[in-house]
Amino acid sequence: MVGYLAGLYFPIAILQPHYSDSEVLNKSEYYRFIVSIISAIITFCAVMVALFKDDLREYWKRPKLTFSEPSQMTIEDLSSNSQSGSSNDTLIANRYISRIEIKNEGNLPAINTEIFLEKLEFKEKGSTIVQPIECYGKPFEWNGTDSTSMVLPVGSKKLIDLVIITAPEKISTPDSQTIKTPSKIIIGEIESNKEQLKGNWYATFGLYAQNHKPISFKIEMEWTGIWKPRLTEFKSQYQIKKVVA
């Protein structure tokens, strides 16, 4: 309606060039006309590049971070079950560690990369009620470092620990009694309690970098609450996988 009224009342015809029907462009005028059109297009493109060069550069040259399950997502941290130090001592796990692999498949390094636990839920086995658990919002430490921030070079792969399950412990009480504490599952810095052992855990992690848009991934864990001293046996009690966030 607005366009119709504008066309009805605005004298657009005065903008139309008027040439005599007998007037014909000569060759030089025709080429000057073509050159002026090409120059206008080049000028327009130069202005667009000047205005949006950073956006255009980021489109072609940028980091690209992806998450994947490593070849062995859960590993065991072994120790001897005796004090002798003999090579014949039986090795047992004192904890299990589940990791995720992060790779930079782009053509620029990812700067100041951090990972946070953003959402955590627990559902007890046999229940339909999902319990939300408060997250602390602290970044994770990268494996092999004491740093929570990392530069990921082009083509690099980095592992980061997400979940730790500790072995049961024997603790002496002040009255000389010995009690056995159960295993714990630790996600980030969130520790399970005695009501949160047998069931499913759902954890969503967020990745942030200075030159990369925020992305997230989700992990689902199922644990019976039963501890086994070696990973081959423990795998029947504990499963973990990356799922669609």
VEXVEX-829778 format. One record per residue (C-alpha): residue in three letters; z, y, x. Coordinates in Angstrom, 3 decimals. Layout:
BEGIN
   res          Z          Y          X
   ALA          Z          Y          X
...
//
This chain:
BEGIN
   res          Z          Y          X
   MET      0.000      0.000      0.000
   VAL      0.914      2.413      2.800
   GLY     -2.321      1.631      4.636
   TYR     -4.331      2.120      1.455
   LEU     -2.773      5.537      0.768
   ALA     -3.241      6.587      4.391
   GLY     -6.907      5.654      4.216
   LEU     -7.268      7.448      0.916
   TYR     -5.817     10.788      1.960
   PHE     -6.179     10.932      5.762
   PRO     -9.606     12.268      6.802
   ILE    -10.437      9.367      9.087
   ALA    -14.114     10.227      8.969
   ILE    -13.559     13.210     11.275
   LEU    -12.728     10.770     14.078
   GLN    -16.106      9.051     13.767
   PRO    -18.665     10.179     16.363
   HIS    -21.943     11.557     14.993
   TYR    -25.230     10.867     16.678
   SER    -28.679     11.603     15.558
   ASP    -30.685      8.565     14.526
   SER    -33.357      9.589     16.988
   GLU    -30.929      9.869     19.894
   VAL    -31.088      6.964     22.355
   LEU    -28.888      6.282     25.412
   ASN    -30.778      6.232     28.669
   LYS    -30.071      3.627     31.341
   SER    -27.638      5.721     33.409
   GLU    -25.628      6.698     30.327
   TYR    -25.486      3.061     29.247
   TYR    -24.140      1.921     32.638
   ARG    -21.607      4.773     32.695
   PHE    -20.448      3.621     29.262
   ILE    -20.016      0.014     30.456
   VAL    -18.188      1.129     33.611
   SER    -15.820      3.321     31.583
   ILE    -14.952      0.356     29.313
   ILE    -14.294     -1.892     32.329
   SER    -12.173      0.825     33.969
   ALA    -10.146      1.230     30.794
   ILE     -9.495     -2.535     30.656
   ILE     -8.478     -2.644     34.337
   THR     -6.174      0.357     33.861
   PHE     -4.592     -1.269     30.824
   CYS     -4.014     -4.523     32.716
   ALA     -2.528     -2.634     35.690
   VAL     -0.096     -0.842     33.378
   MET      0.937     -4.133     31.744
   VAL      1.504     -5.761     35.136
   ALA      3.569     -2.778     36.309
   LEU      5.711     -2.895     33.179
   PHE      6.182     -6.659     32.963
   LYS      5.702     -7.882     36.546
   ASP      9.227     -9.313     36.753
   ASP      8.779    -11.270     33.514
   LEU      5.365    -12.520     34.618
   ARG      6.701    -13.533     38.025
   GLU      9.598    -15.421     36.444
   TYR      7.139    -17.300     34.237
   TRP      5.277    -18.690     37.246
   LYS      7.979    -18.672     39.915
   ARG     11.429    -19.792     38.829
   PRO     14.003    -22.564     39.243
   LYS     13.891    -25.447     36.802
   LEU     17.111    -27.455     36.527
   THR     17.257    -30.909     34.960
   PHE     20.031    -33.455     34.396
   SER     19.720    -37.186     34.816
   GLU     21.898    -40.257     35.184
   PRO     22.098    -41.307     38.858
   SER     21.179    -44.857     39.810
   GLN     24.898    -45.685     39.612
   MET     26.531    -43.320     37.144
   THR     30.040    -44.765     37.580
   ILE     31.410    -45.722     40.994
   GLU     34.735    -47.156     42.144
   ASP     37.116    -45.629     44.664
   LEU     38.559    -48.637     46.499
   SER     41.843    -49.249     48.296
   SER     43.660    -52.281     49.659
   ASN     46.295    -53.911     47.454
   SER     48.584    -54.673     50.438
   GLN     50.180    -52.721     53.260
   SER     49.021    -54.977     56.090
   GLY     45.739    -53.181     56.679
   SER     44.028    -56.493     57.361
   SER     40.302    -56.854     56.724
   ASN     41.169    -59.882     54.598
   ASP     43.152    -57.799     52.103
   THR     41.711    -57.772     48.608
   LEU     40.135    -54.458     47.668
   ILE     40.873    -52.991     44.262
   ALA     39.861    -49.744     42.585
   ASN     42.389    -46.945     42.351
   ARG     40.063    -44.880     40.165
   TYR     36.581    -44.815     38.668
   ILE     34.336    -41.755     38.854
   SER     31.381    -40.956     36.590
   ARG     28.845    -38.398     37.816
   ILE     25.694    -36.594     36.737
   GLU     22.731    -35.700     38.945
   ILE     21.253    -32.206     38.836
   LYS     17.823    -31.512     40.310
   ASN     15.904    -28.289     40.891
   GLU     12.293    -29.089     39.994
   GLY     11.181    -25.445     40.086
   ASN      9.732    -23.347     42.912
   LEU     12.705    -21.007     43.488
   PRO     16.312    -21.800     44.464
   ALA     18.890    -21.634     41.653
   ILE     21.535    -19.075     42.657
   ASN     25.266    -19.202     41.879
   THR     24.987    -22.377     39.809
   GLU     28.142    -23.361     37.912
   ILE     29.025    -26.104     35.421
   PHE     31.666    -25.852     32.717
   LEU     33.147    -28.217     30.147
   GLU     32.363    -26.322     26.957
   LYS     33.280    -28.768     24.212
   LEU     35.378    -31.944     24.088
   GLU     36.100    -34.273     21.172
   PHE     37.809    -37.616     20.730
   LYS     37.462    -40.219     17.982
   GLU     39.936    -43.070     17.912
   LYS     38.427    -46.536     17.547
   GLY     38.204    -47.530     13.886
   SER     38.672    -43.920     12.719
   THR     36.154    -41.438     11.337
   ILE     38.233    -38.388     12.279
   VAL     36.976    -36.452     15.294
   GLN     39.704    -34.550     17.147
   PRO     38.618    -31.327     18.896
   ILE     40.327    -30.786     22.249
   GLU     40.755    -27.347     23.791
   CYS     38.817    -26.747     27.013
   TYR     40.094    -24.577     29.857
   GLY     36.777    -22.950     30.754
   LYS     37.109    -23.530     34.504
   PRO     33.995    -24.407     36.544
   PHE     33.746    -27.801     38.222
   GLU     33.783    -28.267     41.986
   TRP     30.544    -29.566     43.464
   ASN     30.797    -32.925     45.215
   GLY     31.551    -32.680     48.909
   THR     32.612    -29.020     48.705
   ASP     35.560    -26.899     47.648
   SER     33.229    -24.509     45.864
   THR     32.543    -24.115     42.154
   SER     29.352    -22.128     42.794
   MET     26.282    -23.611     44.446
   VAL     22.784    -22.567     45.560
   LEU     20.379    -25.372     44.620
   PRO     17.302    -25.273     46.896
   VAL     13.865    -26.232     45.638
   GLY     13.608    -30.009     45.226
   SER     17.304    -30.594     45.902
   LYS     19.508    -33.109     44.089
   LYS     23.237    -32.639     43.688
   LEU     25.926    -34.851     42.171
   ILE     28.930    -33.518     40.324
   ASP     31.915    -35.545     39.097
   LEU     32.460    -35.330     35.340
   VAL     34.954    -38.075     34.449
   ILE     37.738    -39.790     36.414
   ILE     39.718    -42.785     35.155
   THR     42.886    -43.471     37.139
   ALA     44.624    -46.793     37.710
   PRO     47.982    -47.565     36.073
   GLU     50.928    -46.470     38.230
   LYS     54.441    -47.736     38.805
   ILE     57.026    -44.958     38.833
   SER     60.694    -45.244     39.745
   THR     63.157    -43.562     37.398
   PRO     66.453    -41.901     38.484
   ASP     68.391    -44.956     37.297
   SER     66.439    -47.207     39.701
   GLN     64.234    -48.609     36.962
   THR     60.493    -49.010     37.408
   ILE     58.143    -48.049     34.623
   LYS     54.393    -48.488     34.455
   THR     52.308    -45.519     33.330
   PRO     48.958    -46.311     31.690
   SER     45.524    -45.356     32.960
   LYS     44.307    -41.851     32.251
   ILE     40.861    -40.514     31.571
   ILE     40.330    -37.056     33.060
   ILE     37.340    -34.939     31.983
   GLY     37.199    -31.801     34.071
   GLU     40.897    -30.987     34.157
   ILE     41.619    -32.339     30.668
   GLU     43.840    -35.431     30.798
   SER     44.141    -37.958     27.989
   ASN     47.507    -38.717     26.431
   LYS     48.847    -41.997     25.084
   GLU     47.177    -41.373     21.700
   GLN     43.798    -40.739     23.330
   LEU     42.861    -43.893     25.164
   LYS     41.056    -46.349     22.919
   GLY     37.987    -44.761     21.334
   ASN     35.014    -42.481     21.947
   TRP     34.847    -39.225     23.866
   TYR     32.130    -36.605     23.378
   ALA     31.818    -33.927     26.064
   THR     29.314    -31.061     26.213
   PHE     28.765    -29.352     29.549
   GLY     27.089    -25.997     30.171
   LEU     25.203    -24.983     33.300
   TYR     24.844    -21.332     34.265
   ALA     22.974    -19.728     37.163
   GLN     22.131    -16.177     38.138
   ASN     18.381    -16.721     37.804
   HIS     18.240    -19.521     35.218
   LYS     18.836    -19.461     31.496
   PRO     21.980    -21.327     30.312
   ILE     21.369    -24.994     29.511
   SER     23.628    -27.825     28.399
   PHE     23.904    -31.599     28.328
   LYS     26.148    -34.019     26.480
   ILE     27.976    -37.146     27.614
   GLU     29.334    -39.892     25.355
   MET     32.019    -42.278     26.624
   GLU     33.559    -45.336     25.023
   TRP     36.689    -46.908     26.506
   THR     38.922    -49.683     25.232
   GLY     41.894    -48.270     27.152
   ILE     42.014    -51.424     29.279
   TRP     42.038    -51.156     33.071
   LYS     40.300    -53.647     35.339
   PRO     40.685    -53.649     39.140
   ARG     36.955    -53.882     39.943
   LEU     33.939    -52.112     38.518
   THR     32.071    -55.302     37.624
   GLU     34.917    -56.185     35.243
   PHE     35.632    -52.626     34.140
   LYS     32.061    -52.121     32.878
   SER     32.831    -54.408     29.936
   GLN     35.633    -52.006     28.906
   TYR     33.987    -48.652     29.606
   GLN     30.531    -47.289     28.879
   ILE     29.152    -43.827     29.515
   LYS     25.728    -42.337     28.856
   LYS     23.921    -39.018     28.643
   VAL     22.837    -38.196     25.088
   VAL     20.840    -35.425     23.435
   ALA     22.962    -32.274     23.238
//
